[in-house]
């Protein structure tokens, strides 16, 4: 709602963004496993360090994220993140995401086709 109030985007754009982003993974992975799959805690910590000051009074990363970074966690890339992965589990998570994402994308296109500009 704040994004709409600030004029950053209208409601339809925000809804479309959520369908096109969260909709393609959130029914298969939760946010922590998604972070493991898409770059691990380090990638997200870089984003958090820039965004946190605009969202809260936090000046440091949450301790669980910092511990994973200190431990060298890279998610599925090295088998250690919020979860631990064998090479087969890491490969399967990636395959599952891609298989599901294309199906989810097809549903979004079917029910919410982009209108000609």
Secondary structure, DSSP 8 states (H G I E B T S, - for coil): -HHHHTTS--HHHHHHHHHHHGGGTTTT--HHHHHHHTTHHHHHHHHHHHHHHHHSS--S--HHHHHHHHTT--BTTTTBSSSB--HHHHHHHHHHHHHHHHHHHHHHHHHS-----
